């Protein structure tokens, strides 16, 4: 088990990091670092002898956060930002149909199962709408549900 990153390497976090209860400040579930943020590796360790954990200093956020290897990529690697991520609730902004059959009406809420940043038509999401098989939906056809407004950016 060899780490992909070393002390001082610039890394980008590829999904939102939330407090899982191990971060001493704030409540469980609080957003610690937003996906796309760049930090620098301060330390490399292991958890349960089979997971590499990186202590990453996110300067702009003023935090050092433990990150699993699969949550990071090299800061200079290609990055396509996305509006949503796995497990987020989304609402359809228009009818979604397959072979002429309308499957989802505007306003219906679903859950993102997977983000596909490298799709030829741009960022797409595998979304599970109630009672249906997952659908591949372009970002332009989704919005925040009415009951879950987007978080306000600081500054």
KACOR-V289270 format. One record per helix or strand of 3 or more residues. SS is the DSSP state (2 for helix, 1 for strand). FROM is the first residue (numbers start at 1). TO is the last residue. If there is no record, write none. Layout:
BEGIN
((SS/FROM/TO) (SS/FROM/TO))
END
This chain:
BEGIN
((1/10/13) (1/31/33) (1/38/47) (1/51/58) (1/63/68) (2/69/71) (1/72/74) (1/89/92) (1/96/98) (1/101/104) (1/109/116) (1/124/129) (1/135/138) (2/139/141))
END
